[in-house]
Amino acid sequence: MLHIQENINIGDSTTMKSPSIARYFFEVREESQLEDAFSFAEEHSLKHLILGGGSNIVFPAGCFEGIVLKISLLGIYEEEDVLVGLAGENWDNFVQKGIEVGVCGIENLSGIPGTVGATPIQNIGAYGVEVREIISWVDVFNIETKKVERIQNAECNFGYRDSFFKKPEGKKYIVLRVGFLKKESCQVSVLYKDLKTYFESRSLKDVIPSDVRKAVLSIRMNKFPDLDTCGTSGSFFKNPIISKDHYKKLQDSFEDIPGYEVGVEKIKVPLAWVLDHVCNLKGYEEGNVKLFEQQPLILVTNRKADANEIKSFSEKIKKIVFTKTNIEIENEVVIF
Ligand SMILES: Cc1cc2nc3c(=O)[nH]c(=O)nc-3n(C[C@H](O)[C@H](O)[C@H](O)COP(=O)(O)OP(=O)(O)OC[C@H]3O[C@@H](n4cnc5c(N)ncnc54)[C@H](O)[C@@H]3O)c2cc1C
Protein backbone atom coordinates (compact mmCIF):
# COMPACT_ATOMS: atom_id res chain seq x y z
CA MET A 1 0.00 0.00 0.00
CA LEU A 2 1.55 3.32 -1.05
CA HIS A 3 1.32 6.33 1.21
CA ILE A 4 0.39 8.93 -1.40
CA GLN A 5 0.06 12.45 -0.06
CA GLU A 6 -2.26 15.09 -1.48
CA ASN A 7 -2.01 18.84 -2.08
CA ILE A 8 1.61 19.19 -1.08
CA ASN A 9 3.45 22.51 -1.34
CA ILE A 10 6.05 21.18 -3.76
CA GLY A 11 7.77 24.51 -4.39
CA ASP A 12 9.29 24.25 -0.92
CA SER A 13 11.16 21.13 -2.01
CA THR A 14 13.11 23.08 -4.63
CA THR A 15 15.88 25.65 -4.32
CA MET A 16 13.91 28.15 -6.45
CA LYS A 17 11.08 28.03 -3.85
CA SER A 18 8.50 29.00 -6.46
CA PRO A 19 4.96 28.58 -5.16
CA SER A 20 3.47 25.36 -6.55
CA ILE A 21 1.13 22.65 -5.29
CA ALA A 22 1.31 18.97 -6.25
CA ARG A 23 -2.12 17.32 -6.32
CA TYR A 24 -0.42 14.00 -5.46
CA PHE A 25 3.03 13.35 -4.03
CA PHE A 26 4.89 10.15 -3.31
CA GLU A 27 8.39 9.61 -1.99
CA VAL A 28 9.98 6.53 -3.60
CA ARG A 29 12.21 4.88 -1.02
CA GLU A 30 12.33 1.42 -2.57
CA GLU A 31 12.74 0.45 -6.19
CA SER A 32 9.78 -1.96 -5.99
CA GLN A 33 7.42 0.96 -5.21
CA LEU A 34 7.90 2.48 -8.68
CA GLU A 35 5.72 -0.09 -10.40
CA ASP A 36 2.83 0.57 -7.98
CA ALA A 37 3.32 4.33 -8.21
CA PHE A 38 3.00 4.23 -12.00
CA SER A 39 0.01 1.87 -11.80
CA PHE A 40 -1.66 4.48 -9.55
CA ALA A 41 -0.80 7.23 -12.06
CA GLU A 42 -2.22 5.16 -14.94
CA GLU A 43 -5.41 4.25 -13.08
CA HIS A 44 -6.08 7.92 -12.34
CA SER A 45 -4.81 9.16 -15.74
CA LEU A 46 -2.23 11.35 -14.01
CA LYS A 47 0.79 13.01 -15.53
CA HIS A 48 3.96 12.62 -13.48
CA LEU A 49 7.00 14.72 -12.67
CA ILE A 50 10.21 13.38 -11.17
CA LEU A 51 11.94 15.23 -8.34
CA GLY A 52 15.47 14.66 -7.09
CA GLY A 53 16.98 17.34 -4.85
CA GLY A 54 14.99 20.14 -6.55
CA SER A 55 18.02 22.27 -7.43
CA ASN A 56 17.38 22.47 -11.17
CA ILE A 57 13.61 22.38 -11.48
CA VAL A 58 10.73 24.86 -11.25
CA PHE A 59 7.30 23.29 -10.83
CA PRO A 60 4.19 24.68 -12.57
CA ALA A 61 2.47 27.77 -11.16
CA GLY A 62 -0.73 27.00 -9.24
CA CYS A 63 -1.60 23.33 -8.84
CA PHE A 64 0.01 20.52 -10.82
CA GLU A 65 -2.93 18.11 -11.25
CA GLY A 66 -0.65 15.09 -11.47
CA ILE A 67 1.72 13.15 -9.27
CA VAL A 68 5.22 14.20 -8.23
CA LEU A 69 7.53 11.28 -7.47
CA LYS A 70 10.47 12.17 -5.30
CA ILE A 71 13.29 9.69 -5.82
CA SER A 72 14.77 8.91 -2.41
CA LEU A 73 16.55 5.62 -3.12
CA LEU A 74 19.61 5.51 -0.87
CA GLY A 75 22.83 3.51 -0.87
CA ILE A 76 26.45 3.60 -2.03
CA TYR A 77 28.47 0.46 -2.77
CA GLU A 78 31.54 -0.65 -4.68
CA GLU A 79 31.78 -3.15 -7.48
CA GLU A 80 35.06 -4.26 -9.03
CA ASP A 81 35.55 -1.30 -11.38
CA VAL A 82 32.79 1.12 -10.35
CA LEU A 83 31.42 3.02 -7.39
CA VAL A 84 27.64 2.84 -7.48
CA GLY A 85 25.35 5.52 -6.08
CA LEU A 86 21.60 5.07 -5.76
CA ALA A 87 19.62 7.88 -7.35
CA GLY A 88 18.50 9.66 -4.17
CA GLU A 89 21.96 9.94 -2.61
CA ASN A 90 23.20 13.45 -2.00
CA TRP A 91 25.66 14.22 -4.79
CA ASP A 92 28.26 16.01 -2.71
CA ASN A 93 28.44 13.19 -0.13
CA PHE A 94 28.93 10.82 -3.04
CA VAL A 95 31.78 13.00 -4.38
CA GLN A 96 33.57 12.64 -1.04
CA LYS A 97 33.25 8.84 -1.22
CA GLY A 98 34.30 8.89 -4.90
CA ILE A 99 37.54 10.66 -4.04
CA GLU A 100 38.30 8.05 -1.37
CA VAL A 101 37.95 5.12 -3.80
CA GLY A 102 39.55 6.62 -6.94
CA VAL A 103 36.75 8.01 -9.12
CA CYS A 104 39.18 10.37 -10.84
CA GLY A 105 37.87 13.82 -11.75
CA ILE A 106 34.81 13.67 -9.49
CA GLU A 107 36.54 16.17 -7.16
CA ASN A 108 35.99 18.99 -9.70
CA LEU A 109 32.23 18.43 -9.33
CA SER A 110 32.29 19.08 -5.58
CA GLY A 111 29.62 21.29 -4.08
CA ILE A 112 27.00 20.92 -6.82
CA PRO A 113 23.62 20.61 -5.12
CA GLY A 114 21.26 17.72 -5.88
CA THR A 115 21.24 13.97 -6.17
CA VAL A 116 23.27 11.27 -7.89
CA GLY A 117 20.27 10.32 -10.08
CA ALA A 118 19.99 13.77 -11.64
CA THR A 119 23.65 14.01 -12.66
CA PRO A 120 23.35 12.13 -15.99
CA ILE A 121 20.10 13.92 -16.95
CA GLN A 122 21.83 17.25 -17.29
CA ASN A 123 25.39 15.98 -17.67
CA ILE A 124 26.43 18.26 -14.82
CA GLY A 125 29.74 20.00 -15.18
CA ALA A 126 32.03 22.41 -13.40
CA TYR A 127 35.68 23.46 -13.24
CA GLY A 128 36.68 21.68 -16.43
CA VAL A 129 34.98 18.31 -15.84
CA GLU A 130 31.64 16.92 -17.00
CA VAL A 131 30.04 13.95 -15.31
CA ARG A 132 29.97 12.05 -18.64
CA GLU A 133 33.73 11.61 -18.30
CA ILE A 134 33.31 9.47 -15.18
CA ILE A 135 29.99 7.67 -15.68
CA SER A 136 30.24 4.04 -16.75
CA TRP A 137 26.53 3.12 -16.89
CA VAL A 138 23.10 4.21 -15.69
CA ASP A 139 20.46 1.77 -14.43
CA VAL A 140 16.93 2.92 -15.17
CA PHE A 141 13.31 1.93 -14.62
CA ASN A 142 11.42 1.90 -17.91
CA ILE A 143 7.94 3.31 -17.22
CA GLU A 144 6.46 1.60 -20.30
CA THR A 145 7.75 -1.92 -19.73
CA LYS A 146 8.10 -1.59 -15.93
CA LYS A 147 11.50 -3.27 -16.30
CA VAL A 148 14.99 -2.24 -15.21
CA GLU A 149 17.52 -1.60 -18.00
CA ARG A 150 21.22 -0.73 -18.05
CA ILE A 151 22.20 2.14 -20.33
CA GLN A 152 25.91 2.35 -21.13
CA ASN A 153 27.71 5.70 -21.22
CA ALA A 154 27.92 5.74 -25.05
CA GLU A 155 24.14 5.32 -25.31
CA CYS A 156 23.44 8.32 -23.07
CA ASN A 157 24.26 10.73 -25.91
CA PHE A 158 25.78 13.24 -23.54
CA GLY A 159 26.25 16.83 -24.66
CA TYR A 160 26.75 20.17 -22.97
CA ARG A 161 24.17 20.11 -20.12
CA ASP A 162 22.30 17.59 -22.19
CA SER A 163 21.68 13.88 -22.58
CA PHE A 164 19.40 11.31 -24.13
CA PHE A 165 17.28 11.49 -20.93
CA LYS A 166 16.16 15.03 -21.82
CA LYS A 167 14.92 13.95 -25.26
CA PRO A 168 11.36 12.64 -25.82
CA GLU A 169 12.65 9.04 -26.19
CA GLY A 170 14.54 9.27 -22.89
CA LYS A 171 11.63 10.58 -20.83
CA LYS A 172 10.31 7.10 -20.14
CA TYR A 173 13.27 6.33 -17.91
CA ILE A 174 13.69 6.94 -14.19
CA VAL A 175 17.30 6.79 -13.03
CA LEU A 176 17.72 4.20 -10.25
CA ARG A 177 21.50 4.14 -9.80
CA VAL A 178 24.65 5.24 -11.55
CA GLY A 179 28.01 3.44 -11.83
CA PHE A 180 31.11 5.69 -11.76
CA LEU A 181 34.48 4.48 -13.06
CA LYS A 182 37.24 3.79 -10.55
CA LYS A 183 40.88 4.05 -11.58
CA GLU A 184 44.15 2.81 -10.12
CA SER A 185 45.71 6.26 -10.09
CA CYS A 186 44.41 9.76 -10.69
CA GLN A 187 45.84 12.79 -12.42
CA VAL A 188 44.11 15.95 -11.24
CA SER A 189 42.62 18.41 -13.70
CA VAL A 190 43.31 22.00 -12.66
CA LEU A 191 43.44 23.74 -16.02
CA TYR A 192 40.24 25.72 -15.41
CA LYS A 193 41.08 29.37 -14.80
CA ASP A 194 39.96 29.68 -11.15
CA LEU A 195 41.72 26.44 -10.20
CA LYS A 196 44.91 27.46 -11.99
CA THR A 197 44.95 30.67 -9.97
CA TYR A 198 44.20 28.82 -6.73
CA PHE A 199 47.15 26.46 -7.21
CA GLU A 200 49.58 28.87 -8.89
CA SER A 201 51.98 28.92 -5.96
CA ARG A 202 52.11 25.11 -5.70
CA SER A 203 53.84 22.41 -7.68
CA LEU A 204 51.03 20.57 -9.45
CA LYS A 205 52.63 17.17 -8.93
CA ASP A 206 51.86 17.51 -5.21
CA VAL A 207 48.18 18.32 -5.75
CA ILE A 208 45.85 15.41 -4.96
CA PRO A 209 42.08 15.06 -5.59
CA SER A 210 41.13 16.04 -2.04
CA ASP A 211 43.09 19.31 -2.50
CA VAL A 212 41.06 20.00 -5.64
CA ARG A 213 37.84 19.32 -3.75
CA LYS A 214 38.89 21.77 -1.06
CA ALA A 215 39.75 24.38 -3.70
CA VAL A 216 36.50 23.94 -5.61
CA LEU A 217 34.40 24.19 -2.43
CA SER A 218 36.21 27.32 -1.39
CA ILE A 219 35.87 28.95 -4.85
CA ARG A 220 32.18 28.03 -5.06
CA MET A 221 31.44 29.50 -1.63
CA ASN A 222 31.73 33.04 -2.94
CA LYS A 223 30.07 32.50 -6.31
CA PHE A 224 26.45 31.71 -5.57
CA PRO A 225 23.61 33.58 -3.89
CA ASP A 226 22.57 32.54 -0.39
CA LEU A 227 20.25 29.54 -0.75
CA ASP A 228 18.83 30.21 2.74
CA THR A 229 17.37 33.57 1.83
CA CYS A 230 16.62 33.65 -1.89
CA GLY A 231 15.28 31.39 -4.59
CA THR A 232 17.66 30.19 -7.30
CA SER A 233 18.54 27.16 -9.42
CA GLY A 234 22.12 28.23 -10.15
CA SER A 235 22.85 29.08 -13.79
CA PHE A 236 19.48 29.61 -15.39
CA PHE A 237 20.66 29.71 -19.01
CA LYS A 238 23.17 27.62 -20.94
CA ASN A 239 26.24 29.26 -22.40
CA PRO A 240 25.47 29.45 -26.12
CA ILE A 241 27.52 27.53 -28.68
CA ILE A 242 27.65 29.40 -32.00
CA SER A 243 29.37 29.05 -35.38
CA LYS A 244 32.84 30.55 -35.93
CA ASP A 245 31.38 32.90 -38.58
CA HIS A 246 28.79 34.19 -36.14
CA TYR A 247 31.49 34.68 -33.52
CA LYS A 248 33.69 36.62 -35.97
CA LYS A 249 30.78 38.93 -36.79
CA LEU A 250 30.22 39.55 -33.07
CA GLN A 251 33.91 40.37 -32.66
CA ASP A 252 33.48 43.17 -35.22
CA SER A 253 31.07 44.91 -32.81
CA PHE A 254 32.41 43.65 -29.46
CA GLU A 255 36.10 43.06 -29.91
CA ASP A 256 36.71 41.69 -26.38
CA ILE A 257 33.96 39.08 -26.50
CA PRO A 258 35.40 35.87 -25.03
CA GLY A 259 34.94 32.52 -26.77
CA TYR A 260 36.24 28.98 -26.38
CA GLU A 261 36.58 26.48 -29.21
CA VAL A 262 34.24 23.52 -29.04
CA GLY A 263 35.19 20.98 -31.70
CA VAL A 264 36.35 22.37 -35.04
CA GLU A 265 33.67 24.79 -36.12
CA LYS A 266 31.98 25.99 -32.95
CA ILE A 267 32.64 28.56 -30.22
CA LYS A 268 31.17 28.59 -26.73
CA VAL A 269 30.47 32.13 -25.57
CA PRO A 270 30.22 32.93 -21.83
CA LEU A 271 26.69 34.28 -21.59
CA ALA A 272 27.45 36.14 -18.35
CA TRP A 273 29.83 38.38 -20.34
CA VAL A 274 27.19 39.05 -22.99
CA LEU A 275 24.52 39.82 -20.37
CA ASP A 276 26.89 42.20 -18.62
CA HIS A 277 28.94 43.89 -21.36
CA VAL A 278 26.61 43.74 -24.35
CA CYS A 279 23.15 43.87 -22.78
CA ASN A 280 23.93 45.75 -19.58
CA LEU A 281 21.66 43.38 -17.64
CA LYS A 282 23.79 42.56 -14.59
CA GLY A 283 21.47 42.99 -11.59
CA TYR A 284 18.49 43.66 -13.88
CA GLU A 285 15.32 43.30 -11.81
CA GLU A 286 11.63 43.12 -12.56
CA GLY A 287 8.91 42.16 -10.05
CA ASN A 288 10.16 39.29 -7.91
CA VAL A 289 12.99 38.21 -10.24
CA LYS A 290 16.46 39.47 -11.07
CA LEU A 291 19.79 38.53 -12.60
CA PHE A 292 22.33 38.11 -9.80
CA GLU A 293 24.72 41.07 -9.58
CA GLN A 294 27.87 38.97 -9.14
CA GLN A 295 27.02 36.50 -11.94
CA PRO A 296 24.17 37.43 -14.31
CA LEU A 297 23.81 33.88 -15.62
CA ILE A 298 22.19 33.13 -12.27
CA LEU A 299 18.57 34.11 -11.87
CA VAL A 300 17.42 34.85 -8.31
CA THR A 301 14.01 35.51 -6.78
CA ASN A 302 12.64 36.66 -3.46
CA ARG A 303 10.87 33.24 -3.31
CA LYS A 304 7.58 34.79 -4.41
CA ALA A 305 8.00 34.38 -8.18
CA ASP A 306 6.07 31.46 -9.65
CA ALA A 307 6.98 29.57 -12.83
CA ASN A 308 4.96 31.95 -15.02
CA GLU A 309 6.70 35.06 -13.72
CA ILE A 310 10.13 33.43 -14.08
CA LYS A 311 9.28 32.28 -17.62
CA SER A 312 8.18 35.72 -18.79
CA PHE A 313 11.25 37.34 -17.19
CA SER A 314 13.56 34.83 -18.87
CA GLU A 315 11.80 35.24 -22.23
CA LYS A 316 12.43 38.97 -22.00
CA ILE A 317 16.13 38.36 -21.35
CA LYS A 318 16.28 35.93 -24.30
CA LYS A 319 14.72 38.54 -26.62
CA ILE A 320 17.17 41.24 -25.55
CA VAL A 321 20.14 38.90 -26.12
CA PHE A 322 18.78 37.90 -29.52
CA THR A 323 18.17 41.49 -30.62
CA LYS A 324 21.70 42.54 -29.67
CA THR A 325 23.65 39.47 -30.80
CA ASN A 326 21.45 37.19 -32.93
CA ILE A 327 22.19 34.47 -30.38
CA GLU A 328 19.34 32.23 -29.28
CA ILE A 329 19.85 31.20 -25.68
CA GLU A 330 18.34 28.15 -24.00
CA ASN A 331 17.35 27.36 -20.44
CA GLU A 332 19.56 25.12 -18.36
CA VAL A 333 16.87 24.88 -15.67
CA VAL A 334 13.86 22.61 -16.20
CA ILE A 335 10.82 24.90 -15.91
CA PHE A 336 7.17 23.97 -16.39
C1 LIG B 1 23.50 27.04 -6.23
C2 LIG B 1 23.49 26.07 -7.37
C3 LIG B 1 24.67 25.77 -8.02
C4 LIG B 1 24.67 24.87 -9.11
N1 LIG B 1 25.86 24.61 -9.72
C5 LIG B 1 25.90 23.76 -10.77
C6 LIG B 1 27.12 23.47 -11.45
O1 LIG B 1 28.18 23.96 -11.09
N2 LIG B 1 27.08 22.63 -12.51
C7 LIG B 1 25.92 22.03 -12.94
O2 LIG B 1 25.96 21.27 -13.90
N3 LIG B 1 24.75 22.26 -12.30
C8 LIG B 1 24.70 23.10 -11.23
N4 LIG B 1 23.52 23.36 -10.60
C9 LIG B 1 22.29 22.72 -11.09
C10 LIG B 1 21.88 21.45 -10.29
O3 LIG B 1 22.50 21.39 -9.04
C11 LIG B 1 22.17 20.17 -11.07
O4 LIG B 1 21.50 20.17 -12.30
C12 LIG B 1 21.76 18.91 -10.29
O5 LIG B 1 22.25 17.77 -10.92
C13 LIG B 1 20.25 18.78 -10.11
O6 LIG B 1 20.03 17.71 -9.21
P1 LIG B 1 18.67 17.54 -8.43
O7 LIG B 1 18.71 16.22 -7.77
O8 LIG B 1 18.43 18.70 -7.56
O9 LIG B 1 17.63 17.49 -9.64
P2 LIG B 1 16.17 18.12 -9.72
O10 LIG B 1 16.26 19.60 -9.75
O11 LIG B 1 15.29 17.52 -8.70
O12 LIG B 1 15.75 17.61 -11.18
C14 LIG B 1 16.42 18.07 -12.33
C15 LIG B 1 15.90 17.27 -13.54
O13 LIG B 1 16.29 15.91 -13.44
C16 LIG B 1 15.13 15.07 -13.38
N5 LIG B 1 15.45 13.99 -12.43
C17 LIG B 1 15.92 14.12 -11.16
N6 LIG B 1 16.15 12.91 -10.63
C18 LIG B 1 15.82 12.00 -11.58
C19 LIG B 1 15.84 10.57 -11.63
N7 LIG B 1 16.24 9.81 -10.60
N8 LIG B 1 15.41 9.97 -12.77
C20 LIG B 1 14.98 10.69 -13.83
N9 LIG B 1 14.95 12.04 -13.85
C21 LIG B 1 15.37 12.68 -12.72
C22 LIG B 1 13.99 15.97 -12.94
O14 LIG B 1 12.73 15.48 -13.39
C23 LIG B 1 14.37 17.26 -13.63
O15 LIG B 1 13.99 17.20 -14.99
C24 LIG B 1 23.47 24.26 -9.52
C25 LIG B 1 22.27 24.55 -8.84
C26 LIG B 1 22.28 25.46 -7.78
C27 LIG B 1 21.00 25.75 -7.07
The ligand as a MOL file (V3000), in Angstrom:
LIG
                    3D

  0  0  0     0  0            999 V3000
M  V30 BEGIN CTAB
M  V30 COUNTS 53 58 0 0 0
M  V30 BEGIN ATOM
M  V30 1 C 23.4950 27.0440 -6.2300 0
M  V30 2 C 23.4900 26.0730 -7.3700 0
M  V30 3 C 24.6660 25.7730 -8.0170 0
M  V30 4 C 24.6740 24.8700 -9.1070 0
M  V30 5 N 25.8630 24.6050 -9.7160 0
M  V30 6 C 25.8990 23.7590 -10.7740 0
M  V30 7 C 27.1180 23.4670 -11.4520 0
M  V30 8 O 28.1790 23.9610 -11.0890 0
M  V30 9 N 27.0770 22.6260 -12.5060 0
M  V30 10 C 25.9220 22.0290 -12.9380 0
M  V30 11 O 25.9630 21.2700 -13.9000 0
M  V30 12 N 24.7460 22.2650 -12.2980 0
M  V30 13 C 24.7050 23.0960 -11.2350 0
M  V30 14 N 23.5200 23.3610 -10.6010 0
M  V30 15 C 22.2920 22.7160 -11.0860 0
M  V30 16 C 21.8780 21.4470 -10.2920 0
M  V30 17 O 22.4980 21.3890 -9.0410 0
M  V30 18 C 22.1700 20.1720 -11.0650 0
M  V30 19 O 21.4950 20.1690 -12.3050 0
M  V30 20 C 21.7560 18.9090 -10.2910 0
M  V30 21 O 22.2500 17.7670 -10.9200 0
M  V30 22 C 20.2470 18.7760 -10.1110 0
M  V30 23 O 20.0260 17.7130 -9.2140 0
M  V30 24 P 18.6690 17.5380 -8.4340 0
M  V30 25 O 18.7060 16.2200 -7.7680 0
M  V30 26 O 18.4320 18.7050 -7.5630 0
M  V30 27 O 17.6250 17.4910 -9.6420 0
M  V30 28 P 16.1670 18.1250 -9.7220 0
M  V30 29 O 16.2560 19.5980 -9.7480 0
M  V30 30 O 15.2880 17.5190 -8.6990 0
M  V30 31 O 15.7540 17.6060 -11.1770 0
M  V30 32 C 16.4170 18.0660 -12.3280 0
M  V30 33 C 15.8980 17.2750 -13.5360 0
M  V30 34 O 16.2850 15.9150 -13.4380 0
M  V30 35 C 15.1310 15.0670 -13.3750 0
M  V30 36 N 15.4470 13.9870 -12.4300 0
M  V30 37 C 15.9230 14.1200 -11.1630 0
M  V30 38 N 16.1540 12.9050 -10.6300 0
M  V30 39 C 15.8230 11.9990 -11.5780 0
M  V30 40 C 15.8380 10.5740 -11.6330 0
M  V30 41 N 16.2410 9.8130 -10.6040 0
M  V30 42 N 15.4130 9.9660 -12.7750 0
M  V30 43 C 14.9780 10.6920 -13.8330 0
M  V30 44 N 14.9470 12.0390 -13.8480 0
M  V30 45 C 15.3660 12.6810 -12.7220 0
M  V30 46 C 13.9860 15.9700 -12.9360 0
M  V30 47 O 12.7280 15.4750 -13.3860 0
M  V30 48 C 14.3690 17.2620 -13.6310 0
M  V30 49 O 13.9920 17.2050 -14.9870 0
M  V30 50 C 23.4730 24.2590 -9.5240 0
M  V30 51 C 22.2750 24.5500 -8.8430 0
M  V30 52 C 22.2760 25.4570 -7.7810 0
M  V30 53 C 20.9950 25.7500 -7.0720 0
M  V30 END ATOM
M  V30 BEGIN BOND
M  V30 1 1 1 2
M  V30 2 1 2 3
M  V30 3 2 2 52
M  V30 4 2 3 4
M  V30 5 1 4 5
M  V30 6 1 4 50
M  V30 7 2 5 6
M  V30 8 1 6 7
M  V30 9 1 6 13
M  V30 10 2 7 8
M  V30 11 1 7 9
M  V30 12 1 9 10
M  V30 13 2 10 11
M  V30 14 1 10 12
M  V30 15 2 12 13
M  V30 16 1 13 14
M  V30 17 1 14 15
M  V30 18 1 14 50
M  V30 19 1 15 16
M  V30 20 1 16 17
M  V30 21 1 16 18
M  V30 22 1 18 19
M  V30 23 1 18 20
M  V30 24 1 20 21
M  V30 25 1 20 22
M  V30 26 1 22 23
M  V30 27 1 23 24
M  V30 28 2 24 25
M  V30 29 1 24 26
M  V30 30 1 24 27
M  V30 31 1 27 28
M  V30 32 2 28 29
M  V30 33 1 28 30
M  V30 34 1 28 31
M  V30 35 1 31 32
M  V30 36 1 32 33
M  V30 37 1 33 34
M  V30 38 1 33 48
M  V30 39 1 34 35
M  V30 40 1 35 36
M  V30 41 1 35 46
M  V30 42 1 36 37
M  V30 43 1 36 45
M  V30 44 2 37 38
M  V30 45 1 38 39
M  V30 46 1 39 40
M  V30 47 2 39 45
M  V30 48 1 40 41
M  V30 49 2 40 42
M  V30 50 1 42 43
M  V30 51 2 43 44
M  V30 52 1 44 45
M  V30 53 1 46 47
M  V30 54 1 46 48
M  V30 55 1 48 49
M  V30 56 2 50 51
M  V30 57 1 51 52
M  V30 58 1 52 53
M  V30 END BOND
M  V30 END CTAB
M  END
